[in-house]
Amino acid sequence: MAEITLNNVRKSYGTVEAIKGVSLDIADGEFVVLVGPSGCGKSTLLRMIAGLEGITGGDILIGSRRVNDVEPAERDIAMVFQNYALYPHMTVRQNLAYGLKNRNTPPAEIERRIAETSKTLEIAQYLDRKPRQLSGGQRQRVAMGRAIVREPAAFLFDEPLSNLDAKLRGQMRIEIKRLQRALGTTSVYVTHDQMEAMTLADRLVVVNAGRIEQVGTPLELYEKPATTFVATFIGSPSMNLLEGTDTSSGWSLSADVPRPEGRYMLGVRPEDLHLAPPDGRPFAFQATAHIDGIELVGAESLLHGRLADGTPLVFRVSGRSRSEIGDEVTVGASADALHMFDADGRRHA
Amino acid sequence: MQSVVFPNKVLPYLLLTPQIVLTVVFFFWPASQALYQSVLREDPFGLRSGFVGLANFRAILSNPDYLHSLKVTVVFSLATALLSMAVALLLATSAERVVRGRNIYRTLLIWPYAVAPAIAGMLWLFMFNPAMGTFAYILRRNGFHWDPLLNGNQAMTMVIIAAAWKQISYNFLFFVAGLQAIPKSLIEAAAIDGARGAKRFWTIVFPLLAPTTFFLLVVNTVYAFFDTFGIIHAVTGGGPAKATETLVYKVYNDGFVNLDLGGSAAQSVILMIIVIALTAFQFRFVEKRVHYS
């Protein structure tokens, strides 16, 4: 059990700065998800915590111990890799025991922990198999088991579910969350999948181009994105962003809605756009779109439209859409569903 | 798998012909000649030869010279294969750690493979020849009594080193490729699991290299058995006192120098059987313990 602190951490490869000063406090027992597009530095950040990448500047503390120059083995962390990284020449049991043996854990204790872990993860019947005799989901469990059996201060997950099919991914997501709650071990989880991030995280860290864009609970990030990047990254489908000038064509904003001076960006989520006001009050925001695509995704339909000036606008309707491709549709949103951003992409008040 | 059918009936045979001709002329024909010759005995003038059944084989197997040669071959092959593989593995793991100029090192290390066996032998002979070799001079000046022309063990050491040296490059190439094929995340997982240095190498890296090691073991044994004739011929000529006379060298010496064609052919047949058995054994038993991911 430990808290993890990043203090203005930097990483450069030659002249290229991959991590540009990241500070983050992770509380003991917290589940923090680092999320961002590929190449944003989230994996590098995780590998720096693990000790697999050197640190160019700043400090990393695990449980108030500065670990900048500490070997990965001595940081008291366990990592679950994207490709599981199970030792192919060892049985599941040997895989689980390897880290403990290297630390001179007494055999009886190893045996006890393996029994306990394999019971929790329901892998007891595979203990004498080799990894190649297991399915993807089973390998995933063994990889988790190898982390859990060590009883480390922190778990680090590097996109552990990205090699599984969608159904299994959903199951494992719930299971990881359940396990982490039961064990209460501090966890840092890296993913590019914002759905995974939203459902797993106690706190979400959105990383972009080597910097932290925003830290907060999934709900905070969803409801109050600090930047247009976070606004479009969190939520699926993405938030609509419209460039606001007073003469914008195709949409209108009632005069009493506060907005930034000069140029601004207006964001509205697809789920906040309605064909008719749900509470009967007139819309604060209204837009007329020319429908050019309809996706039926089960319980709801996504309508892709374009405003008169060509700006794309996506919105949801429940059930099947009554509109057809080529129709003109007017949709609107109430004032509290609108997100205002300055011209530089920062949230306005 | 879908079977491919050529519309033309002649073309496929035509395309296969060169390979078949090569195999027949350079393998099946000599092999069958060896089998045929091994049951014949030629008169001293090479005018007539008569069928003698297995007499040649009986003569060989009861000949202490032959059994000595067998022993020499086993020592030579094992030592050559192990030495060249061990050094190659050491170099390959070291080359993995080099960051700057990695490709230059690799290229340089591969060069010896381009050297013909006889020339490789000559190189080592020049360096260690007791009369003119630089290293022989250094050894003697430091009080080491170096004389491979008289001392059989020293001669053996020299041919083993020369033969192994030539094979290091080849082994090195395969070990480098084998090391690169090990997923980096496995090494990282081992690092987090607290395995460092030698322990990580022997518990993770070496077992994962097993397919490469096994393949090289087969190749190197066959190399030491057959392809080292040139080195032995150039460096020691089988001497001193047959101390470095391997089976292949004895086949040549008995057949083409001493002109005992029947005996020599019988030896070739035995050699063929040994190599077939060796390869079959290696694939049958060693492969079982090898992990293929």
Interface residues (C-beta under 8 A of the other chain):
Chain A: A50 G51 L52 E71 P72 A73 I77 A78 M79 F81 Q82 N83 A85 Y87 P88 H89 Y98 G99 N102 R103 R132 R146 R150
Chain B: P183 S185 L186 E188 A189 A190 A191 I192 D193 G194 A195 R196 K199 T203 I204 P207 L208 A210 H291 S293
